[in-house]
Amino acid sequence: MKYLNRRMVLKAPCSLFTVAPALAWLITPGVGHAQISGLPDAIEKAESLFMLTQRAAKAYFALGLGVRTQEAQKALDSSVQRFDRLLFELKAFASTPAIKKTYADVSAAWVDLKVELIGKAPSKASAAVIVALNKTVFELASTGTTQLQVLAKTPNSRLQDVAGNVRMLSQQLTKNYYLKNWGVQADAVTVEIQNASKSYLEGKAFLLAAPQTTPAIKTQIEMANNQWLFVASAIDTKKAPTPTHHSDVWGASENILSVMDGVCNAYFKLG
């Protein structure tokens, strides 16, 4: 099966509403971060950075809808913190001028997005701005991951890439589900949901068919698929979504993320 290219799919230490500390934190340089051990580790961290663009936005839109607000705030805070840490490490690891430029561009675009994510209360007006800024960071992070993949050129790095993309899609789908139900860019988001759903299923099939995928990894992928059914059911419902739908989608997407973290780590360990 030919798997779709990634380009075809489109705790901060402060309260969300405490603007001054948030903005002060924006310019605090990263210190004390772990080092990247090698190219496979860099790819995994680049994949995680790629995913976090979607998880942070998912959490913001969940807050806007009033979905599991304590969990959503915690997810937003932790996603922003982790993005900062991984970006710091990837900038330090970048070994070619092109990759250095990509992550410098990610850093510049991320500052603008972070201001919107943590500097003010969620609103539909801000949501539209975040959609545009998030797309820029998402595309740049995707470019960085692809550049690192080109350096690797191994069968297992391809599996890492696809697993990372499936993990990201679980967050992107949920982000777009909340965006649609918040009434922001609903028509465009509906198309993106359909494309992402197709890519998610193709990615899952690719991983299950790969000879390197062990029985233990297959079990994890099927566990993620069981949670995916909850997401798919909410997305496909013909009825008006309820707060219960929104809550179930959150829980399922977080479960998928947890399981796919394990899958990505398993492929990373294959070397």
DAFENFEN-V631351 format. One record per pair of residues at least 4 apart in sequence whose ideal C-beta (glycine too) atoms are under 6 Angstrom apart, sorted by sequence separation. I is the first residue (numbers start at 1). GAP is how many residues later the second one is. D is the distance in whole Angstrom. If there is no record, write none. Layout:
((I,GAP,D) (I,GAP,D))
This chain:
((4,4,5) (14,4,5) (18,4,6) (37,4,4) (52,4,6) (68,4,5) (75,4,6) (83,4,6) (106,4,6) (110,4,6) (115,4,5) (130,4,6) (134,4,6) (168,4,6) (169,4,6) (185,4,5) (192,4,6) (213,4,5) (228,4,6) (232,4,6) (241,4,4) (256,4,6) (36,5,5) (62,5,4) (94,5,4) (152,5,4) (179,5,5) (213,5,6) (36,6,5) (63,6,6) (94,6,4) (180,6,5) (207,6,6) (14,7,4) (14,8,5) (149,8,6) (63,9,5) (94,9,5) (180,9,4) (62,10,4) (116,10,6) (179,10,5) (234,11,5) (91,12,5) (149,12,5) (59,13,5) (90,13,5) (116,13,6) (176,13,5) (208,13,6) (116,14,5) (207,14,6) (234,15,5) (59,16,4) (60,16,6) (176,16,5) (59,17,4) (176,17,5) (230,18,5) (231,18,6) (56,20,6) (113,20,4) (112,21,5) (231,21,5) (230,22,4) (56,23,4) (173,23,5) (55,24,5) (56,24,6) (113,24,5) (172,24,5) (227,25,4) (52,27,5) (109,27,5) (110,27,5) (169,27,5) (109,28,5) (227,28,4) (227,29,5) (169,30,6) (52,31,5) (109,31,6) (169,31,4) (224,32,5) (106,34,5) (105,35,5) (106,35,6) (224,35,4) (223,36,5) (224,36,6) (49,37,5) (166,37,4) (48,38,6) (165,38,6) (220,39,5) (45,41,5) (102,41,5) (103,41,6) (162,41,5) (102,42,5) (220,42,5) (220,43,5) (162,44,5) (162,45,6) (217,46,6) (99,48,5) (217,49,5) (42,51,5) (159,51,6) (33,52,5) (36,53,5) (159,53,6) (33,55,5) (33,56,5) (36,57,4) (60,57,6) (127,57,5) (30,58,3) (64,58,4) (177,58,6) (63,59,5) (124,60,6) (181,60,5) (56,61,6) (60,62,6) (12,65,5) (11,66,3) (11,67,5) (12,68,5) (11,70,5) (177,72,6) (174,75,6) (57,77,5) (174,79,4) (170,83,5) (53,84,5) (53,85,4) (170,86,4) (170,87,6) (26,88,6) (53,88,6) (50,91,4) (49,92,5) (50,92,6) (167,93,4) (50,95,5) (22,96,5) (22,97,5) (167,97,6) (46,98,5) (47,98,6) (46,99,4) (19,100,5) (163,100,5) (164,100,6) (163,101,5) (16,102,6) (46,102,5) (17,104,5) (163,104,5) (43,105,5) (12,106,5) (42,106,5) (160,107,5) (159,108,5) (39,113,5) (58,113,5) (65,113,6) (54,114,6) (156,114,5) (51,116,5) (55,116,4) (58,116,5) (62,116,5) (43,117,5) (47,117,3) (51,117,4) (54,117,4) (58,117,4) (61,117,4) (65,117,5) (50,118,5) (54,118,4) (57,118,5) (61,118,5) (64,118,5) (51,120,6) (54,121,5) (61,121,6) (6,136,5) (3,159,6) (6,159,5) (67,179,4) (68,179,6) (65,181,6) (10,182,6) (68,182,5) (67,183,6) (9,186,6) (9,187,5) (9,190,5) (4,195,5) (4,198,6) (3,199,6) (3,203,4) (1,204,6) (1,205,6) (44,224,5) (40,228,6))
